[in-house]
Amino acid sequence: MKNIVLCCAAGMSTSMLVQRMKDAAQKKGVEVSIKAVPVADFKDEIATADIVLLGPQVKYEQAKLQAQAEPLGKKVAVIDMMDYGMMKGDVVLEKALKLLE
């Protein structure tokens, strides 16, 4: 099972996207664990995450967080602003799974 963590400013706005991603995963029969956390909790989550997706509002944190994730062999990616704004859970899920290949 893949563990996907979404980080945003407070973990609130991404919780709706998480639900849409979970719905998309269920329809596809893909086993994933997906949760939203504030970017402040990144250090607590990176050890168990397979990939961390950042909300567009915190993309300025990517370089710093990727530097922390790299030694663990983990990826940090930014969610496309349009996909995020339109809450396209299926598209965001697909991109995350592709990055994990």
Secondary structure in CASP SS format (residue, H / E / C, confidence):
PFRMAT SS
TARGET T0000
AUTHOR 0000-0000-0000
METHOD secondary structure of the structure
MODEL  1
M C 1.00
K E 1.00
N E 1.00
I E 1.00
V E 1.00
L E 1.00
C E 1.00
C E 1.00
A C 1.00
A C 1.00
G C 1.00
M C 1.00
S H 1.00
T H 1.00
S H 1.00
M H 1.00
L H 1.00
V H 1.00
Q H 1.00
R H 1.00
M H 1.00
K H 1.00
D H 1.00
A H 1.00
A H 1.00
Q H 1.00
K H 1.00
K H 1.00
G C 1.00
V C 1.00
E C 1.00
V E 1.00
S E 1.00
I E 1.00
K E 1.00
A E 1.00
V E 1.00
P E 1.00
V H 1.00
A H 1.00
D H 1.00
F H 1.00
K H 1.00
D H 1.00
E H 1.00
I C 1.00
A C 1.00
T C 1.00
A C 1.00
D C 1.00
I E 1.00
V E 1.00
L E 1.00
L E 1.00
G C 1.00
P H 1.00
Q H 1.00
V H 1.00
K H 1.00
Y H 1.00
E H 1.00
Q H 1.00
A H 1.00
K H 1.00
L H 1.00
Q H 1.00
A H 1.00
Q H 1.00
A H 1.00
E H 1.00
P H 1.00
L H 1.00
G C 1.00
K C 1.00
K E 1.00
V E 1.00
A E 1.00
V E 1.00
I C 1.00
D C 1.00
M H 1.00
M H 1.00
D H 1.00
Y H 1.00
G H 1.00
M C 1.00
M C 1.00
K C 1.00
G H 1.00
D H 1.00
V H 1.00
V H 1.00
L H 1.00
E H 1.00
K H 1.00
A H 1.00
L H 1.00
K H 1.00
L H 1.00
L H 1.00
E C 1.00
END
